[in-house]
């Protein structure tokens, strides 16, 4: 970790949609946590990466951005927007 920085963390923010169902959202959160773990253990990232819960509504996104803006420790956001194409989920004929 780099010393004497006024900020100490980067927030990892995942966006998704409720239309995928609760099981898919739980899997998205688990995948995001794995990414955060990998980023945190990297020697190339000088700040701690912090997992934030999966966001699914405009109000949640707005609130998180306001929180980040007012946080003395948040240096920035990494945004991962989860989506998939239902047309790609079927079997190939």
Backbone as CSV, one residue per row, in Angstrom:
resi,resn,N_x,N_y,N_z,CA_x,CA_y,CA_z,C_x,C_y,C_z
1,UNK,0.847,-1.176,0.000,0.000,0.000,0.000,0.890,1.235,0.000
2,UNK,0.537,2.207,-0.798,1.282,3.462,-0.856,0.950,4.277,0.382
3,UNK,1.987,4.796,1.018,1.806,5.569,2.239,1.506,7.030,1.921
4,UNK,0.902,7.709,2.872,0.643,9.145,2.817,-0.363,9.569,1.750
5,UNK,-1.193,8.667,1.289,-2.258,9.064,0.381,-3.454,9.521,1.208
6,UNK,-4.138,10.590,0.778,-5.291,11.055,1.546,-6.501,10.123,1.424
7,UNK,-6.475,9.239,0.428,-7.561,8.281,0.247,-6.981,6.882,0.295
8,UNK,-7.810,5.911,0.614,-7.246,4.583,0.804,-8.003,3.464,0.090
9,UNK,-9.063,3.790,-0.644,-9.811,2.695,-1.249,-10.486,3.093,-2.556
10,UNK,-10.738,2.051,-3.355,-11.503,2.161,-4.590,-12.719,1.264,-4.419
11,UNK,-13.884,1.766,-4.750,-15.107,0.979,-4.595,-15.404,0.237,-5.884
12,UNK,-15.656,-1.070,-5.768,-16.039,-1.904,-6.907,-17.560,-2.016,-6.901
13,UNK,-18.177,-1.433,-7.914,-19.639,-1.324,-7.979,-20.160,-2.179,-9.132
14,UNK,-21.107,-3.036,-8.838,-21.708,-3.895,-9.853,-23.164,-3.494,-10.057
15,UNK,-23.547,-3.356,-11.301,-24.939,-3.066,-11.638,-25.558,-4.252,-12.349
16,UNK,-26.822,-4.497,-12.097,-27.542,-5.579,-12.762,-29.021,-5.220,-12.799
17,UNK,-29.854,-6.209,-13.071,-31.294,-5.987,-13.171,-32.049,-7.085,-12.435
18,UNK,-33.195,-6.730,-11.868,-34.022,-7.724,-11.174,-34.626,-8.743,-12.125
19,UNK,-34.719,-8.424,-13.397,-35.386,-9.334,-14.328,-34.673,-10.673,-14.449
20,UNK,-33.415,-10.753,-14.021,-32.679,-12.012,-14.084,-33.031,-12.955,-12.941
21,UNK,-33.676,-12.444,-11.899,-34.061,-13.272,-10.767,-33.033,-13.240,-9.649
22,UNK,-33.472,-13.635,-8.476,-32.647,-13.567,-7.272,-31.417,-14.465,-7.349
23,UNK,-31.565,-15.649,-7.917,-30.419,-16.563,-8.006,-29.311,-15.963,-8.873
24,UNK,-29.686,-15.350,-9.971,-28.685,-14.725,-10.851,-28.005,-13.559,-10.137
25,UNK,-28.762,-12.762,-9.391,-28.175,-11.629,-8.672,-27.196,-12.101,-7.597
26,UNK,-27.510,-13.208,-6.943,-26.578,-13.767,-5.951,-25.294,-14.237,-6.627
27,UNK,-25.420,-14.834,-7.805,-24.237,-15.281,-8.532,-23.408,-14.093,-9.005
28,UNK,-24.061,-13.041,-9.453,-23.364,-11.821,-9.868,-22.571,-11.255,-8.689
29,UNK,-23.192,-11.218,-7.508,-22.513,-10.708,-6.315,-21.306,-11.582,-5.972
30,UNK,-21.466,-12.887,-6.055,-20.355,-13.799,-5.760,-19.215,-13.598,-6.758
31,UNK,-19.551,-13.430,-8.034,-18.525,-13.197,-9.048,-17.811,-11.866,-8.799
32,UNK,-18.564,-10.843,-8.435,-17.971,-9.534,-8.147,-17.023,-9.629,-6.957
33,UNK,-17.399,-10.384,-5.941,-16.536,-10.543,-4.775,-15.227,-11.253,-5.146
34,UNK,-15.293,-12.203,-6.069,-14.078,-12.874,-6.537,-13.171,-11.891,-7.274
35,UNK,-13.773,-11.038,-8.086,-12.992,-10.028,-8.806,-12.316,-9.091,-7.810
36,UNK,-13.069,-8.644,-6.814,-12.515,-7.743,-5.795,-11.359,-8.419,-5.060
37,UNK,-11.527,-9.667,-4.727,-10.468,-10.403,-4.037,-9.201,-10.447,-4.890
38,UNK,-9.370,-10.699,-6.162,-8.226,-10.754,-7.069,-7.556,-9.389,-7.209
39,UNK,-8.349,-8.345,-7.359,-7.801,-6.997,-7.482,-7.084,-6.568,-6.212
40,UNK,-7.650,-6.910,-5.071,-7.062,-6.536,-3.790,-5.715,-7.210,-3.580
41,UNK,-5.581,-8.422,-4.065,-4.328,-9.151,-3.862,-3.253,-8.774,-4.886
42,UNK,-3.600,-7.967,-5.866,-2.632,-7.562,-6.889,-1.655,-6.519,-6.357
43,UNK,-0.398,-6.699,-6.698,0.626,-5.714,-6.339,0.541,-4.466,-7.214
44,UNK,-0.204,-4.530,-8.284,-0.310,-3.409,-9.225,-1.368,-2.389,-8.826
45,UNK,-2.201,-2.727,-7.856,-3.251,-1.807,-7.409,-2.816,-1.246,-6.063
46,UNK,-2.502,0.035,-5.999,-1.932,0.595,-4.779,-2.943,0.879,-3.666
47,UNK,-4.222,0.775,-3.972,-5.255,1.041,-2.966,-6.091,-0.208,-2.738
48,UNK,-6.720,-0.258,-1.594,-7.624,-1.372,-1.271,-8.866,-1.260,-2.152
49,UNK,-9.311,-2.373,-2.705,-10.538,-2.414,-3.505,-11.645,-2.943,-2.605
50,UNK,-12.764,-2.224,-2.551,-13.854,-2.540,-1.638,-15.084,-2.975,-2.436
51,UNK,-15.592,-4.166,-2.126,-16.825,-4.657,-2.745,-18.013,-3.856,-2.232
52,UNK,-18.877,-3.450,-3.146,-20.149,-2.817,-2.792,-21.270,-3.719,-3.302
53,UNK,-22.396,-3.765,-2.600,-23.499,-4.636,-3.026,-23.970,-4.328,-4.454
54,UNK,-24.519,-5.350,-5.104,-25.042,-5.204,-6.465,-26.192,-4.195,-6.450
55,UNK,-26.140,-3.249,-7.369,-27.161,-2.209,-7.481,-28.079,-2.524,-8.654
56,UNK,-29.390,-2.329,-8.431,-30.346,-2.682,-9.485,-31.344,-1.574,-9.807
57,UNK,-31.261,-0.460,-9.114,-32.217,0.623,-9.376,-31.471,1.957,-9.527
58,UNK,-32.069,2.899,-10.244,-31.460,4.227,-10.366,-31.243,4.904,-9.012
59,UNK,-32.178,4.724,-8.085,-32.032,5.337,-6.756,-30.834,4.765,-6.002
60,UNK,-30.623,3.465,-6.096,-29.465,2.844,-5.446,-28.165,3.378,-6.041
61,UNK,-28.136,3.512,-7.343,-26.931,4.005,-8.018,-26.650,5.449,-7.610
62,UNK,-27.682,6.261,-7.604,-27.518,7.667,-7.216,-27.008,7.774,-5.780
63,UNK,-27.593,6.994,-4.885,-27.181,7.028,-3.479,-25.720,6.617,-3.316
64,UNK,-25.300,5.570,-4.010,-23.917,5.134,-3.908,-22.968,6.209,-4.437
65,UNK,-23.328,6.840,-5.544,-22.468,7.906,-6.094,-22.363,9.076,-5.121
66,UNK,-23.451,9.429,-4.482,-23.409,10.495,-3.479,-22.533,10.085,-2.298
67,UNK,-22.670,8.831,-1.850,-21.841,8.329,-0.751,-20.358,8.374,-1.120
68,UNK,-20.035,7.956,-2.337,-18.637,7.972,-2.784,-18.107,9.402,-2.825
69,UNK,-18.930,10.314,-3.297,-18.521,11.709,-3.400,-18.247,12.326,-2.034
70,UNK,-18.963,11.855,-1.020,-18.800,12.412,0.321,-17.826,11.630,1.202
71,UNK,-17.338,10.502,0.704,-16.411,9.686,1.479,-15.002,10.269,1.403
72,UNK,-14.382,10.445,2.538,-13.002,10.939,2.578,-12.011,9.854,2.171
73,UNK,-12.449,8.597,2.131,-11.543,7.488,1.838,-11.686,6.923,0.436
74,UNK,-12.728,7.284,-0.279,-12.973,6.722,-1.612,-12.251,7.543,-2.677
75,UNK,-11.313,6.889,-3.362,-10.551,7.555,-4.421,-11.264,7.487,-5.758
76,UNK,-12.173,6.537,-5.905,-12.874,6.390,-7.175,-13.672,5.109,-7.212
77,UNK,-14.311,4.893,-8.351,-15.187,3.744,-8.535,-14.732,2.910,-9.724
78,UNK,-14.836,1.608,-9.586,-14.733,0.691,-10.716,-16.155,0.203,-10.938
79,UNK,-16.660,0.363,-12.154,-18.042,-0.010,-12.453,-18.075,-1.225,-13.363
80,UNK,-18.787,-2.258,-12.926,-18.970,-3.475,-13.719,-20.466,-3.667,-13.878
81,UNK,-20.941,-3.518,-15.090,-22.370,-3.650,-15.351,-22.625,-5.032,-15.925
82,UNK,-23.360,-5.825,-15.178,-23.650,-7.205,-15.564,-24.884,-7.250,-16.450
83,UNK,-24.763,-7.951,-17.543,-25.922,-8.216,-18.402,-25.582,-9.419,-19.269
84,UNK,-26.592,-10.007,-19.824,-26.365,-11.066,-20.796,-27.526,-11.064,-21.764
85,UNK,-27.299,-11.703,-22.887,-28.333,-11.764,-23.907,-29.075,-13.082,-23.781
86,UNK,-30.394,-13.027,-23.489,-31.157,-14.279,-23.404,-31.076,-15.099,-24.689
87,UNK,-30.859,-14.443,-25.829,-30.769,-15.169,-27.092,-29.523,-16.057,-27.142
88,UNK,-28.516,-15.747,-26.329,-27.286,-16.532,-26.296,-27.353,-17.683,-25.287
89,UNK,-28.447,-17.774,-24.542,-28.527,-18.771,-23.472,-29.088,-20.109,-23.932
90,UNK,-29.709,-20.156,-25.073,-30.294,-21.410,-25.559,-29.251,-22.297,-26.185
91,UNK,-29.655,-23.507,-26.509,-28.723,-24.418,-27.155,-28.605,-24.072,-28.642
92,UNK,-27.453,-24.324,-29.196,-27.230,-24.050,-30.622,-27.855,-25.171,-31.430
93,UNK,-28.604,-24.817,-32.437,-29.247,-25.834,-33.295,-28.446,-26.082,-34.544
